[in-house]
Structures are given as structure tokens and as C-alpha cells.
Amino acid sequence: MNRYWTLTNGGVGFDVFSAILHFSAGDVDGGANTSNFAVGKYNPPTWSGVVTGSRTTASTQAIGLTSFGDLAIAELRSYTLNVV
């Protein structure tokens, strides 16, 4: 994914919120599978995982956010191990 989002508060009080991060097809790296996308949040100097909600071919939802900041999307990879 070649995009990031910066969320800021416009003076609204809250405890927890969700955000839907929209992107265009041109933002998605070739071969990426949008159904494997996950959201990360940057709190300098570290990244942390965010609970990922619904996904479409043009958006991914971040749920359970408790603070604002920078968000990015990446594709989670999974591998199958055959242990004998």
C-alpha cells in the first residue's frame, strides 16, 4: 500500500472510535490482496497493530481506536508449515 492517513481531533470528545480508510486502486501494490490488509498505528518511535474490521477492494476499517495519529495499511502474509 502506498498511502498513509493522519487522523486529528477537531475538538470532539470520545472514548473509542473507528475509521474507514479509503484508497484508490493505484495505491495498492501489484499482486497485493486487499482481503489480507491490516492497519497499523504509528506512535513514535514504534508501530502497533490495530484491530482491523471490514475490508473491501477500496477500503479497510480500523476499529477500537483510542487516540489519533498516523495510520497505514499493509498486507498480512500467512504461510503453511508442514512439520513432520
Protein Blocks (a to p, Z undefined) as FASTA:
>chain_A
ZZddddddehiacfbdcddddddfklpcghiafklgccdddddfbdcddddddddfkbcc
dehiabecddddddddddddddZZ
